[in-house]
Amino acid sequence: MNAYFRFGPHVKEARARRQPIVALETVVVAFGLPRPANLSIVSKILQPLVEPGALC
């Protein structure tokens, strides 16, 4: 850990396993798109990342 980041247990575990970790900016999805379209878009964004094993 460093002075800028605190990693939760799931991120620490992924780092230890050298698993890909992806941080997504979700403000546009959360506040800029109407429901339920925003949930559909999040699913489409995450699917190609999560399927091969990335932690999102």
PyMOL commands that set and color helices and strands:
alter all, ss='L'
color gray80, all
select helices_A, chain A and resi 9-16+27-32+37-50
alter helices_A, ss='H'
color red, helices_A
deselect
rebuild
show_as cartoon
